[in-house]
Amino acid sequence: MPRYALLILPAFNRVYGEASVRLTRSELEVFGRRALRAEVAEVTEEVVGGVPYVCFETAAALDEHDVALLSNLSSVYALFGVEGALLRPLTVTPLDKLSSDLLTIQKYAGKTNEHFTKLLLNVTALAADFPLDGHLSVFDPMCGRGTTLNQALMYGYDAYGMDVDGKDFEAYSGFLKKWLRDRRLKHTAETVPVRRDRALIGRRLNVTFAATKEAFKGGDTQQVGVVSADTLRGRDFFKPRSFDVIATDAPYGVQHGSRSGGGGLSRSPLELIRRAVPVWADLLKPGGAMGISWNTYGGSRDDLAGILEAAGLEVQKFPDFEHWVDQAIVRDIMVARKPA
């Protein structure tokens, strides 16, 4: 059987780096189940020349389609075909459309690791009925300063978000506008008030951009829409069945609290999620998928699964993504699909 080796991308975050090999194995399993043409088997962790690899076998040789998909694994640095004691490099062709500094420039306390954000988006998108390499519409209902939105933009998707924190909204708006100017990308950007019955209910950042002036004129553009408002009011800003994918990293109750609608901060995000998931599910297209990462100290898998299923979503049986972040955070992912 053909055999392959994935070289893991070095992680600046030591703790995440220690978990990245195991998380890559789980992510590869999802790719194998949901997208690859070749059946994946015998996934192992191996050290070659003192460097960790994830190795696997396939029932048939990887074709160009499968290599292109695997190029987007969240922690992959290089992909090799194993030939005896030798490694033959395969040309990777990731979806990335933009400069990687879109993801790496912002530095702030509580920022989610970019590799993990990509992992969350990957496994959520793979659970949907829409191709990973399509022009998807992604919504992060608790977007903070936009790490998930930026990863969606890297893939060529349209990105939409909400966050109740006005400072985060201002920070992301300022960052994105400056980044587009600095990269000299043709774009329009405006921040406008949103009113209902003459009352101000939030602010919205609207951005349209393209890689070239020609693409912009031809309508080959990407859209960004970010709202500064309570996520429980999502229906006031977005139409039902608007998004292919919803992916969010829930507040951990440590660096950030979570608001459940009563005005105070809760250390557990589950009450907020319980109230918000029906709203989010209404915004999701049939056949779309919702992925949530959360701190398991704030609620169990069964608790979260019950919330998602009560909203009419189908929880997916995915491999283990639980991993230790620090003494107060053990993070996991749950993905659910909206029936078509």
N, C-alpha and C positions, 0 to 999 in steps of 0.2 A: 504494500500500500504506500502511496506517496506520503512523504513526511515533511513537515514544515516547522520552522522555529520563528517565534516572535521575539524580537529584542525589545525589552521594556524601556520606555523613555525615562531617563533619570529625573527624579522628582526633587524639586527644591524643598518641599515639605517632607521632612524625615519621616514623620509618622505615616503620612499617606504613602510615601515610597515603600515603607515596610509592608503595607497592605496591597500594593498595586499589582503584584504578581497574582495573588489569589483573586482579586477583583477582575483582572484581565481574563482569568480562566472562566469566571462566571459570565463575563460579557461575551466572550467567544462562544460560549454555549448558547446564548441568546441569538447571536448572529447565525449560528449553525441551524438552530431550530426555525428561525423566522425568515432568513434571507438568502443564505448560501445555496447554490445548486449542488455542491458536493457535500456529502454527509461527513460530519466531523466525528472522529472517534479518538480514544486513547489520548486525552489531553493530560499533559504532565508538566510539572515544574522541574527544570533542569538547570544546572550551572555549567556553562561552557566557557573555558578560559577565564574562570573566576567571575563571570557575568551571568546574571539570572536570565533565563529564557522561559517562555511558555511554548512547549512543543506539542504538536498534534498530528494525527494521521487523518487522511481522507479516503473515502471509497474510490474516488477518481481524482485526477489531477485538477488543481484549481485552475479555472479558466480566467480570462481577463475580467469578466463580471465579478467573480468572487474576490480576486485580488483587489479590485477597485473598492469593493465594500469593506474588506478587512483593512484597507488603508485608513479607515476612519475609526478604528478602535481607539479608545480614549487615551491609552498609555502606550501605543505602539510607536516604536522608533524606527524599526526596520523589519522587513519580512524576508525570510530566507527559505529556499528549498534545501532540504538536508540530503546530501549525496555522500553516503559513507561517513567519513570523518570531516567532510568539507561542507561549508555553507555557501550556497549560490544565491546572491541577492536578487530579489524580484523587485521590479519597478513599482513603487507605490504611487497612487494617484488620488490623494484625498480630495474631498469635496471643497475644501477651504477656498473661498473666493477672495478673501481680504487678508491684509497683513495681520500677523499674529499679535502685534502689539495692541490691537483692539481688545484683546483679552488680558494682556499682561500689564499694561500701563497703570491701571488703577490699583492702588495699594491702600487698604484701610482695614481696621480691626473688624473681624467678623466676616471677611470676604470668603466665600466658598472657594475651595480649591478648583482651579480651572479644569483639571483632568476629571475630577468628580462630576462637575457640571456637564462636561461632554458625555461622560458615562450615563448620567441620568437622562439626558436628551436622547442619546442613542437607543437605550433599551425601551424608552417610552415610544419613540417614533417607530421602532421595529414591531411594536405591538399593534400599531394602527394598520389600517387597510391600504395605506398610501406609501409609495416607494420612498426609501430614504433619500434617494437622489432627485426627488421631485421638488417642486416649488411649494413647500408647505407653509402653513400659517401656524405659528407657535405663540402660545399665550402663557405668561408667567404671572399668576394672580397675586403673588407676593414677591415682586421682582427686586426689591431693594435697589442697589445701584447697578443692576443690569447685567450681571455675569451670564445668566441664562439667555437673555436677549442678545447679547453679543455673540454667544456661541451659535445661536440660530442664524444671525446675520452672516457669520463665517461660512455657514453651509449654503448661503444663498436664499434662505427662507425670509419670509416676512415675520416681524417680531412685534408682539404686543404685550403690555404689562400694566399692572396696577400696584400701587403701594401707598399706604396711609401716611408714611413718613414724608413730610414736605421737604425736609433737608435732603433725603435720598433722591427725591424727584429732581430737585434743583441740581444736585451733584451729577446725576446721570445726564440730564439735559445739557448742562454746560460741557461735560466731557464729550458727549457724542457730537455736538455741534463743532467743538474745537477740533476733534479728531477728523471729521469730514473736511474741515477747512485745511488742516495741516496736510492731509493726503490729497488735496486738490480734487476731490471727487465732486462731480456735478450733483447738486442737491438743492432742495428747498427745505426749510425748517421753520416752524413757528410754534409758539406756546400760546394757547388760547384758553379763555375761561369757558366752562361748561355750565349752562344754566337750565333749570327746569322750573317752569312757572315763575320766571324772573328771579328765582333764588339761585345763588351760586352753589353748585354741588361738587365742584372740583376743577382742576386744570388739566389740560391735555397737551402733550407734545406730539406734533405730527411732523414726520420726516419722510421725504421721498428722495432716494438717491440712486445713482448708477455708477458703474465702473468708468464709463466714458461719456463724453457729451453726445456721441452718436447713439449710444444705448439709451441715454436719457430721452433724447428726442424721439426715439423709436418706441418708447414705452417699456423698454426692458429694464424695469426698476425694482427696487426693494422698498418695502414700507415699514415704518416704525410708528407705533402709536402707544404712548405711555400716559397713564392717567394717575394723578395724585388724588386718591380718594380711598375710602374703605372698600376692601375687596367684596364685602357682603352686598355692595351696591353695583356689582358688575353688570347687571342687566340694564342699569341706567346709562351705560356707556357703550355696550357692545350688543349686537344683535344675537339672538339664539342661533345655534349651529354655525358659528363664525369660524371655529378653529379646528385644525386637523389634530393638533397636539397641545396638551396642557402639561407643563412641567414646572415644578416648583420645589424649592428647598425650604421647608417649613421652619419657622423660628424655633430655636433650640431651648428657649427659656433660660439662656445663660448670657450670651453676649447681647441678644435681643429678646425682649419679652414678646408676647403675642396678645393682640387685642381681640376680645371675644364679643365686642359690641357694647359692652357696658361701660367703656371708658377707662377701665383699669387694665393693668398688665397681669397676665397669667403666665406662670412658668411652664404650664403644659399647653401645647398648641392644639390638643385634640378637641377642645370645646370650640375653638375658632374653626377648625377643619370641619367639625360636625355641622356647623351652621353654614359654612361656605361651600362645601362639596355639592349640594343640590344646585346652587347658583352656577358653579363652574360646569357641572354636568350639562346644564341647559345651554351653555355656550359652546359645548363640544359637538362637532359633527358626528352623525352616526358613522360607525366604523373608526372613529378617532380614539385616541388613548390618552389617559391621564396618569402621570407619574409623580409621586410625592416622596421626597426623602425627609426623614424625621429622626429626632432623637428618641431612641427606644426607652430611655428613662422616663419620658413623658407619656408613654402609652404603648401598649403591646401591639403585635401584628394582628391579633384577633380583633382588637378594638378598632384599628384602622380599617381592616377588611370589612367589618360590620358596617362602618360608615359608608364606604364606597358601594357596597352591595345594596344598602338601603336606598341609595340614589339611583339604582337601576344599572350599575356598572358591573362588569364581569372581571373579578380579580384574576390576574394571570399567575400561573404556577411557574415562577421564575426561580433560578438558582439563588444561592445565598449571597447577598451583597452587604451583610452586616459587617461593620468594622469599627474599631476603636479610634476615636478622635482625641479625646483627652479624658481626664478622670470624671468629668461631668457629662460627656457626650459619647454615646455609642450610636452610630448612624446606620440607617438601613434604607432600602428603597422598596416601595410597593407600586405596581403598575396595574391599572384596570382599563378595560376596553368598553366603549359604548356600543351596544349591539347595533348592527346596521339595519 
